[in-house]
Amino acid sequence: MGARTSVDGLRLKFAGSPSLLFDELALAVEPGQKVLLLGPSGCGKSTLLQVLSGLIPRAIDVPVRYDSIEIPDSWGYVFQDPDTQFCMPYADEEMAFVLENLGVPREAMPPRIQAGLTQVGLHLEDPHVPIQSMSQGMKQRLAIASVLALEPEVLFLDEPTALLDPEGTSQVWETIKAVSGDKTTLIVEHKIDEVIDWVDRVVLFQHDGTILADGDPQQVFASYKEQLQAFGIWYPGVWQDYVASAAYQGLRGDAAQAEPVSGIAGSGEPLLALQELTGYHGREPKIKAGSLQANAGEWIAVTGENGAGKSTLLQSLMQLIPASVEGYELSGKKVRGFKDVIHEVAYVFQNPEMQFVTNSVFDEIAFGFRKERRPEQETEQKVQEILAEFGLKEQQRQHPYQLSLGQKRRLSVATAMTKNQRLILLDEPTFGQDAANTFAILERLEHWRKQGTTLIMVTHDMDIVRYFATRVWHIERGRLTADTEPSQYLRALEAADDKQALKETQASLVH
């Protein structure tokens, strides 16, 4: 049976923030309820989960006050970023750590570990695999498996499928629904299509952390659609509304009638060209690709299942991991190592914390300008423009680690603006974003593309492929299996009734 969790009179403020995030907030969740927390990025949804679970202030030192609070005795928490969750270096050891705390005998652990991993679609030949060698999506499945192994009364789910492909997202939500039973469940999730018919309550927040609506999901969506649109929150049909909007039509120009982008852009000598590439994790090859090229002004979407090798491809192109590359050229110059890449290519990591090097949001954006020794007045002006464009002005004095995952992602993309490289590699730049910030990021990237910047972007979002990409590289089991136009790729997906059919259609696309 689930447990009750509640807080009354909550007041909270992050250091460096000019105002309270919550001011006298009250929220109670009854046993067994399934509650979806909705609101714009940075409104405090994840922070509220951390307060209700007791992580704030017990584990995360944030100034907080409340009149009363009920923290459940038995709870499990799935974080946005799985790397913050692990205690052990290997997948089986992470699961064993949980079972050991539950008093499970050692001899009973192996079958329970295997069952727990299989339950979330994590099929490992040998579960004794280093966690850091796994893709972010695989890590997210492991984090969910370890939490479900606790059999908690209350589940706190902070975008548990943010890093998963569409198939993985459906599998994980099916699993959560199957095992949650009468557990109390609080959810922060942008992919609401998977949960909207399952949750029995929606709490809608405004930018300042106040509650605008609290009630039946259908009633909230019907009565507050105008506010949902204004806040930029994901709702059913949001992409259709966006592509019919003046903003998208303006991007596409006269030729756009809410139709997918088609045709491979760019001409002349390739910006990037290589004959053959093999990227390694340790001594094991993780990605192989034959002849590749990218022209100026292309938007190449890199697609494939979690763990297929998409991030590894980007890391190999950036020379961040050992890679055997034949005939690798950028702007007609041979690439022999990282020093030959850094001035031509900007990289936006899947985990934004990996690229932060300063102690404030302002300094993070200013870092590139200051390194170029630009005048401080010019730097100040440029940084303020970028802060405003990415909705980070109020957070400019905060430490980057204090931001929500969506804000961290926006900051990581914003820092790429300061370098003016001709090629940008982006690893899932829109995950964890609300609709407004997703579209704002995509519009900024499209602006760069029209100026001749080449974009190579890992994504699981087929709407991005449909409405923004000019080309698709599909990766399957460590190999680039298709290099094609978005329209062809999407037709192949729609025609595939199962994985075998998909493999056959992809084979016909390779060239």
VOBA-591354 format. One record per residue: x, y, z of N, C-alpha, C in turn; residue in three letters. Coordinates in pm, whole numbers, plus 50000, padded with zeros to 5 digits. Layout:
XYZXYZXYZALA...
//
This chain:
500854988150000500005000050000500885012450000MET500515022449923501275034749919501155042650048GLY502005052650059502005061050178501695075450139ALA501265083450235500965097450211502245105650219ARG502335115950137503445125450146502875139450128THR503385149050205502815162550198503795172750253SER503565185350219504315196550275503365208450283VAL503535216550384502675228250400503555240250440ASP503275251850378504035263950409505485263350364GLY505755256750250507125254950202507705268150149LEU508895271550199509645283150152511055278450118ARG511545281849999512865276949955513505287249863LEU514805288849878515545298349794516945293049768LYS517335292849642518695288949606519635300749621PHE520865297949664521885308449673522125314349535ALA522175327449526522395334149399521115337449326GLY519995331949371518705334949308518095347349373SER517515356549294516995369049350515685367449427PRO515005356149411513705354649475513485340449523SER512445338649605512075325449653511575316849537LEU511965304049537511415294749439510005290649482LEU509845287549611508535284549667508265294149783PHE507045299149789506645308449895505305303949951ASP505365296950066504165291850133503425281450048GLU504155272749978503545262349895502965251249983LEU501815246249946501195234950014500795224349911ALA501155211849937500775200849848500695188049930LEU499615180349911499445167449978499075156949874ALA499705145549882499435134349791498995122449876VAL497795117649848497205106949928497765093249886GLU497695083349974498215069949943497635064349813PRO498525059349728498115052949604497885062149488GLY497895075349509497655084649399498815084649300GLN498475086849172499455088549065499365103049018LYS500375111049051500315125449031501405130048935VAL501005137248831501935143048734502125157748766LEU503385161748787503725175748810504135181948677LEU503425192248634503695198948508504045213548534LEU504885219048448505235233048459506425236148372GLY506685249048347507835252748264509145248848329PRO510175247248248511505243648298511965253948401SER512455248948516512965257848619511935262548720GLY510685257348711509645261848804509705254748937CYS510565244548951510765238249081510195224249095GLY509805217948986509195204548994510165194449057LYS511385193849005512365184349058512735187949202SER512855200749230513175205149366512095200749464THR510825201749423509725197549509509805182649540LEU510135174449439510305160149465511395157749569LEU512485165349560513585163649654513195167849795GLN512335177849807511845181949939510925171249997VAL509985166249917509015156449964509665143150002LEU510795140149940511525127749974512485129850090SER512745142550126513685145350233515115147250186GLY515375145650054516735147850004517185162250031LEU516225171650021516455185350064515755186850198ILE516445190250305517855194250313518785183350365PRO518315170850380519135160550444520405157450365ARG520265156050232521405152550149521865164250063ALA520945173250028521275184849945521055197250029ILE522125204450056522075215750149521505228150080ASP520205229950094519505241550039518675247750152VAL518725260850172517905267250275516425264750249PRO515735258550344514325255150326513615255850461VAL512375260550457511525260850576510135256050538ARG509455249950635508065245850612507365244950748TYR506055246450746505265245250868505125230750909ASP504965221850811504865207550839505235199750714SER505695187350734506055178850621505875164250660ILE505405156050566505285141650584506185134850481GLU507245128550528508185121450441507965106550460ILE507705099250354507425084850368508625077050419PRO508335066250490509415057850543510075049750433ASP509305045750333509815037250226509575044050092SER510665048150027510515055149899511715052349809TRP511485054149679512545052749580512535064749488GLY513715069149445513835081449366514645078549240TYR514075081549125514785080548998515115094548951VAL516405097648942516855111048906516845113148755PHE516845126148715516975129548573518285124348517GLN519355125948594520685121948550521095109348625ASP521125097848560521395085348631522765084848696PRO523745092348646525085091848703525115096748848ASP524115104648887524065109549025523535098949120THR523115087649068522375077749147523215065849190GLN524275062949117524975050349137525975050849252PHE526065039549321527005038149433528145028549401CYS527955019949303528915009549272529395010849128MET530565004849094531125006648959530534997348854PRO529914986048895529404976348798527894974848812TYR527254971148700525794970348697525274960148798ALA525844948048800525344937848893525624941749037ASP526744948649062527064953049197526094963849245GLU525634972349152524654982649188523354976049234GLU522914966049159521704958849198521924951049328MET523094944949341523404937249462523454946249586ALA523914958549568523974968049679522574970449736PHE521594971949647520204973849689519694961449761VAL519924949749701519414937349760520074934349894LEU521344937749907522044935750033521414944050144GLU521024956450110520374965050208518994959950246ASN518394951650160517094945650191517244932350264LEU518494927950286518744915450357518574902950273GLY518684904150141518554892650051519824884150059VAL519724870950082520914862450087521694863049955PRO523014862049964523874863149847523494853049738ARG523184840549778522884830249679521584833049604GLU520724841349663519434844549598519534856749508ALA520684863349508520804875949434520864874449282MET521674865249225521824864849078520504864349001PRO519564855149036518314855148958517494867848975PRO517554873949095516794886349117517434897949042ARG518764897849033519454908148956519084907148809ILE519134894848755518804892848614517354896348586GLN516454892648675515034895648656514794910648661ALA515494917548751515324932048763515804939448640GLY516914934948584517444941248462516544938448342LEU516084926048331515204922448221513884929948228THR513434932448349512154939348370512124953148306GLN513274959748300513334973148241513954972948101VAL514034961048041514534960047904516034961447892GLY516764958648000518234959547996518774945447983LEU519034941347861519454927547833520984927147820HIS521644922447923523094921847927523534907247931LEU524434903447839524944889747838525644886847970GLU526394896648018527064895448148526764908148226ASP525984907248335525634919348410526804925748482PRO527944918948487529124924848551529834933748448HIS529164944548412529684953848312529894967448378VAL530994974348348531234987448408530114997148372PRO529555003648471528445012948446528895024248354ILE530125028948370530585040148289530785036648143GLN530755023748110530865019647969529495019047902SER528445020747980527085019947928526645033447873MET525725033147777525155045647727524285051947835SER523965064947818523135071647917521765065047927GLN521215060747814519935054047818519975040947894GLY521065033347876521215020747950521395023548099MET522115034148130522275038048271520925041448333LYS520075048348256518775052148309517935039748340GLN518015029648255517285017148282517815010448408ARG519135010648425519735004648545519275012148670LEU519235025348663518775033248778517345029748814ALA516495028248714515095024648740515005010648800ILE515795001348747515794987648799516204987248945ALA517224995148981517704995049119516675000849215SER515915010949168514875016749253513695007249267VAL513295000749158512184991249166512524979449255LEU513814975949262514234964849347513984967749495ALA513894980449531513624984249670512194981149712LEU511304979449614509884977549640509334988249734GLU509535001049697509155012049788507645014549787PRO507165021249892505765025049900505475037349815GLU506485046149801506335058449723507435059049619VAL507055062249494508015064049386508075078749348LEU509285084349348509525097749297510255096249164PHE509605099749055510155097448921510415110848853LEU511685114348842512075127248784512545125048641ASP511615125748547511885123248406512655110148386GLU512055099048425512765086348422513105081248283PRO512475086848179512755081948043513365092847955THR513905103348016514425114547938515495110247838ALA516275100047872517405096047788517105083747702LEU515855079447700515515067147631514925069747493LEU515135060047402514515060747270513025057847284ASP512225060347179510775058447190510375044547236PRO511025034247181510685020547220511025018247367GLU512195023047409512605021447547511695029047643GLY511255040847599510325048747681509045041047707THR508485035247602507255027547617507465015347707SER508605008547689508884996747769508995000247917GLN509715010947946509945014648086508635018948152VAL507815026848080506555031048140505605019248158TRP505635009748067504834997748085505264990348212GLU506584989948233507114983548353506704990948479THR506865004148479506515012048597505035010448630ILE504195010848526502755009348549502434995548606LYS503134985348557502864971648600503274969248745ALA504384975448788504904972648922504464982849026VAL503924994248981503585004649078502345001149159SER501404993949095500224989349167499585000349249GLY499514998249380498905008249468499945017549532ASP501175017849474502195026849526501815041349497LYS502115050149590501995064449564503095068249467THR502745075649362503725078749257503645093449218THR504755100549232504855114449189505795115049070LEU505355121448962506065120848835506335134848782ILE507575137148742507925148448657508295142548523VAL507595146348418507805139948288507365149348176GLU508215150748074507855158647957507095150247854HIS507395137147850506745128347752505385123947806LYS504445133147810503205130547883502285120847810ILE502515118547681501655109147608501675095347671ASP502815091747734502945078547795502205077247928GLU501875088447993501315087648127499965094548143VAL499545102148043498365110548060497115102448090ILE497005090348033495825082048058495975073248182ASP497125074448248497385065948366497295073848496TRP497805086148495497775094148618496335098248650VAL496035100248778494695104348816494655118748866ASP495805125748854495845139648901496995146948834ARG496745159448794497785167948737497885180748821VAL499115184148861499365196648931500175205548837VAL499615216948802500215226048704500825238048774LEU502135240048753502865250948818503105262548720PHE503215274548776503615286248698505135288048710GLN505695297848636507135300048636507685302448776HIS506905309048861507405312848994507205301949099ASP506775290149058506625279149153505285278749223GLY504355287449187503015286949245502145277349166THR501145271549232500255261949167499125269349099ILE498965266848969497895273048891496665264048887LEU496865250948876495745241648866496115228448931ALA495105221548984495325208849052494035200849040ASP494065190148957492835182548943492905171648840GLY491745167548788491645157048689492425160848562ASP493215151548507494045154848390493275160648273PRO492175154348234491425159248119490875173248144GLN490445175648267489905188748301490985199448295GLN492175196148347493285205848347493695209148204VAL493825198948119494245201447982493185209047903PHE491915206247933490835213147862490695227647907ALA490855230148036490585243448092491785252748085SER492995247148071494195255548080495095254347957TYR494495251147840495315249547721496055262547685LYS495395273947701496035286747671497255288947758GLU497145285547887498285287047978499385276747945GLN498975264647911499955254447873500775259247754LEU500095265447657500795270647541501705282247580GLN501205291147664502005302747706503225298447786ALA503065288347869504185283447951505145274847870PHE504685270247752505535261547671505605247347723GLY504535242847784504495229347841504045219447733ILE504615207447736504195197147642502755193147669TRP501975191947566500605187147576500275179747447TYR499265171147446498935163747323498655173347206PRO499355171047093499155179446975500025191746968GLY500995193247061501805205547065502655207146939VAL503165196046884503995197246763503165201946644TRP501945197046634501085201246524500775216146533GLN500535220846657500295235146676501535243246641ASP502715237846677503945245346653504235246746504TYR504105235846428504455236746286503455245246208VAL502295247646268501325256646204501505271146250ALA502445273346342502625286646399503425295746307SER503325308846334504085318646256505585316746275ALA505995312546395507425310646422508025300146330ALA507355288546321507885277846235507745281446087TYR506615287146051506415291145912507465301245869GLN507845310145961508905319745931510245313145909GLY510515302445984511765295045965511825288645828LEU510705283045785510655275745660510505284845539ARG509995297045562509795306145450508565302445370GLY508475307545251507285305545167507065291045131ASP508145283145131508015269145089507415260345198ALA507335265645322506885257145433505385257745448ALA504785246245445503365245045476503215233445574GLN503955234845685503985224345788504405210945730ALA505295211445628505765199245565507175196045615GLU507555183345617508905179845656509935186145564PRO511125189145620512245193645538512695181845454VAL512995184145329513455173145244514665177745163SER515425168045118516605171245037517835172945125GLY518965169245074520225170645146520825184045111ILE520995192445216521465206145194522975206445175ALA523455218145138524885220145128525425216344992GLY526505222544954527105219544824528575223144831SER529285219744725530705222944720531525213044799GLY532745217044837533645208244910533105205245049GLU533105192445092532555189045224533305196245336PRO532555200145439533185205645559533885194545636LEU533225183045644533785171245712533785159745613LEU534885152445607534955140745521535895130545582ALA535525117845574536415107145619536075094445542LEU537055085545534536885073245456536395061745543GLN536915061045664536545050145753536845054045897GLU535945049845988536095053546129535755041746218LEU536585039646321536285030046427536575036746560THR535555037646646535715043646778535735033046885GLY536575034746986536785024447088536425029447227TYR535915020147309535865021747454536825011247509HIS537955015747561538995006247596539565000347468GLY539644987247462540144980747341539014975647252ARG537784977347298536654971847225536064982247130GLU535944978947001535324988346907533834989946937PRO533365002446943531965005246976531205011646859LYS531915017046762531245022946647532115021146524ILE531505017346414532205016346286531365023246180LYS532035031146098531345038145990532265038745870ALA531675037345753532435038545629532565053045588GLY532585055645460532765069145408531645078445456SER532055089745515531095099645564531505113445517LEU530505121745492530815135745467529635144345511GLN529935156745547528915166345587529255179645524ALA528275185845460528475198445392528015210245478ASN528435222045439528015234045511526505235445505ALA525895238945619524465241445622523605229045630GLY524175217545665523375205445684522985203945830GLU521825197545851521385193645985521215178545981TRP522195171346035522215156846029521745151346163ILE520635144046160520125137446280520735123646289ALA521305120446406521895107246430520895099446515VAL520375088446461519315080946528519755066646555THR518995059946641519285046046674518885043146817GLY518835030346852518435026346985519485030447088GLU519085030447216520045033047323521155022647319ASN522395027447330523545018447329524015014547190GLY523395019947086523775016246949525135021846911ALA525535033246971526835039246938526735053546890GLY525605060146912525405073746862526365083646929LYS526405083347063527305092447134528755089247102SER529045076347086530415072247055530845077746920THR529935078446825530255084246695530665098846712LEU529895106546788530225120546809531555122146881LEU531765113846983533025114547058534215111046970GLN534025101846876535095098246783535395109746688SER534345116146635534555127546545535255138946618LEU534975140446748535585151146827536955147146878MET537335134346856538635129146902538745129347054GLN537605126947121537595126347267537895112347320LEU537755102347235538065088547271538985082847164ILE539675071847195540535065847093539725062046970PRO540205066346854539475063546730540475061646616ALA540225051446538541005049146417540245055246301SER540815065746242540125073146137541035074446016VAL540515070345900541275071545776540705083145693GLU541615091345643541215102145554540325112445617GLY540495115245748539635124745819540095138945789TYR539195147045730539515160945699538395170245745GLU538795181845798537875192545833538295205045757LEU537375210645682537665222445599538895220245511SER539055207945461540145204645372541465201945440GLY541495202445575542735200045649542665186645721LYS543785179445719543825166345781543695167245933LYS542955157745991542765156746135543595145146188VAL544485148346280545335137846340545045136246489ARG544335146046548544055145346690543155156746734GLY542955157646865542015167346922542385181746886PHE543665185046882544085198746853543655203346713LYS543485193746622543065197046486541555199046477ASP540835195746584539375196146583538835208046661VAL539475211546772538895220646870538535234346813ILE539285239346716538995252646662537925252446552HIS537575240446506536575239246401535235234246452GLU535255227446567534075220046612533715223946756VAL532425226146782531905227846917531155215146954ALA531205211447083530605198847128529665201747245TYR528435197147235527465198247344527215184147398VAL527675181747521527625168347580526205164347615PHE525975151047620524705145847667524525149147814GLN525585148147891525565152248031526175166148038ASN525375176648054525915190348047526945193448153PRO526885186648269527835189548376529265186448335GLU529425178048234530775174248191531525185848127MET530795196548086531485207348017531535220348096GLN531005220648219531035232748299532395234348367PHE532945246548360534295248848412534375260848507VAL533255267848532533275279548620532245277648732THR532125288048816531265287148933529975295348923ASN529685300848806528425307848788527975306648643SER526675308148623526105307448488526695318548401VAL526805330748457527365341948382528785338848336PHE529615334248429531015331548395531155320148295ASP530205310548300530265299348206530105304348063GLU529165313548041528965318847907530075328547870ILE530565335947970531615345747944532975339347919ALA533135326647956534435320047951535065320847813PHE534285317547709534835317747573535235331547528GLY534405341647560534725355547523535995360247593PHE536115356847721537285361247798538555354247750ARG538405341747708539565334547657540095341047529LYS539165347047453539565354247332540015368447362GLU540025371947492540475385147540539645396547479ARG538355394247471537475405047426537305415247539ARG536995427747504536765437947607535635433647700PRO535785436447830534815431947929533425437747902GLU533365450147853532075456247824531355448647712GLN532125444747610531545436847501531105423147552GLU531925417147638531585404147696530295404947775THR530185415447858528975417347939527735418147850GLU527835425847743526695427647653526325414547585GLN527335407347535527075394647466526455384447561LYS526995383647682526505373847779525055376747815VAL524725389547836523355393047872522385389647759GLN522815391547635521965387847521521705372847519GLU522755365047543522615350447541521765345747660ILE521975351547777521175347947894519685350247867LEU519375361547806517975364747776517415354947674ALA518215351747574517745342947467517455328947516GLU518215324347616518045310747667517315310347800PHE516705321447840515885321547961516655318748088GLY517865324448100518715321548216519145334248291LEU518495345448266518915357948329518805357248482LYS517715351748532517525351248677518485341548744GLU519075332448667519995322448724521465326148703GLN521755338148651523125340948608524135340648721GLN523735342848845524685342548957524725328949027ARG523865319848985523855306549045524985297948990GLN525385288249069526355278349022525655269448919HIS526315265748810525675257248709525065244448766PRO525685238748870525165226348927523845228449001TYR523495240749034522245243549103521045244449008GLN521305244448878520235245748781519475232648766LEU518235233748717517515221648679518205215448558SER517885202848528518535196348414518215203748284LEU516975208548271516625216148152517425228948140GLY517645235748252518445248048251519905244948223GLN520415233948278521795229948250521975227348100LYS520985220648041521075217747899521075230547818ARG520225240147854520205252847781521535260047795ARG522115259347915523415265747936524485259047850LEU524445245847840525465238847761525355242547613SER524125244247564523945248447424524355263047409VAL524025271347507524355285647501525865287847491ALA526645279647561528095281547557528665279047419THR527965270847340528425268347203528315280847117ALA527475290347158527275302547080528495311647082MET529335309947181530455319147198531655315747111THR531625304347042532845299546976532835301246825LYS531655302246766531525304546622532185293646537ASN532225281346588532755270446506531805267246392GLN532335261646285531535258646165530765245646179ARG531175237046272530505224246293530175222846441LEU528915219246471528495217146609527985202846624ILE528535195546719528105181946752527255182946878LEU526015178246871525085179646983524525165947021LEU524665162547148524205149547197522925151547279ASP521775149347217520465150747281520285164547344GLU520405175447268520345188847328518975192847380PRO517915185647342516575189847383515975181247494THR516705170847542516095162747646515985170847775PHE514905168447847514685175547973514135189547955GLY513785193447832513295206947808511775207147798GLN511175218347840509775220247811509635223847664ASP508395224747616508175227147473508745240447428ALA508525250847509508975264347470510485264547450ALA511235258647543512685258947533513195249247426ASN512485238247404512845229347294512765236847162THR511645243647139511475250947013512455262547003PHE512745269047117513705280247115515105275247076ALA515515263747131516815257947097516845254146949ILE515795247546902515745243346763515765255346668LEU515075265946705515055277946621516435284446616GLU517135284646730518495290146732519415281546646ARG519315268346657520135259546575519835261346426LEU518545263046394518175265246255518745278446204GLU518785288546289519405301346252520885299346221HIS521575291846303522995288946277523135281346145TRP522255271346123522355263246002522205271945878ARG521255281345880521045290045765522245299045739LYS523045301345842524265309345825525445300845778GLN525205287845757526255279045705526855269545805GLY526425270245933526915260946034526345247046007THR527165236946023526735223146008526415217346145THR525285210546155524835204646281524785189546266LEU525425182446359525295167846367524745165046506ILE523505160346514522785159846641522175146246668MET522545140346781521905128146827520525131546882VAL519515124246838518165126646888517325113946878THR516365112846971515355102246963514015107846918HIS513945120846898512675127546868512435127546718ASP511485119546674511215118646531510565131246476MET509975139546561509435152346513510575161846475ASP511685161046545512855169046508513395164146373ILE513445150946356513855145346228512905150146117VAL511625150046145510615153246044510635167946007ARG510775176846104510565191046078511835199546074TYR512995193746110514205201846110515385195446037PHE515565182446047516745176145987516715176845835ALA517895177645775518015176745630518565163145587THR518985155145687519635142445657519635133845782ARG519725120745767519715111545880520855101545866VAL521615099845975522535088745989521925079346092TRP521655067046053521075057446148522155047446190HIS522225045046321523235036046376522525024346443ILE523035012446415522455000346473523574990946515GLU523584987746644524564978346700525994981746662ARG526334994446677527714998546656528105001046513GLY527155001146422527475003746281526515013946222ARG527055022846141526205032146069525615024745950LEU524275022745956523625014145858522825021745754THR522595034745775521825042345677522275056745676ALA522395062345557522705076545536521695081245431ASP520655088145476519525090345387518785103245421THR517775106245343516955117945369515895114845475GLU515455125045549514465122845655513185116345604PRO512695120745489511425115245438511545100245412SER512685095945355512885081645332512975074045463GLN513715079745557513905073145686512575071445757TYR511765081945760510475081345829509515071645762LEU509555071045628508725061245557509145047045593ARG510465045045606510965031745644510495027945783ALA510505037545876510025034746011508535031146010LEU507775038845936506325036645933505985023245867GLU506825018945773506545006445702506974994145781ALA507774996445886508324985045960507364980746071ALA506834968646061505904963546163506654957446281ASP507894953546261508684947846368510154950446338ASP511024946346429512444949446415513044943046290LYS512604931046256513174924446139512814931946012GLN511584936646005511164944345890511934957445883ALA512194963445999512954975846002514374973745949LEU514984962545988516344959845940516374958445788LYS515354952045734515304950045589515134963345516GLU514284971945569514084984845502515314993745516THR515984992945631517205001045648518304996445551GLN518374983345527519414978245438519264984145298ALA518024986845258517804992445125518185007145117SER518435013445233518775027645234520265030245231LEU521055020145264522495022345273523085025745137VAL523925036145136524625039245013525965045545045HIS
//
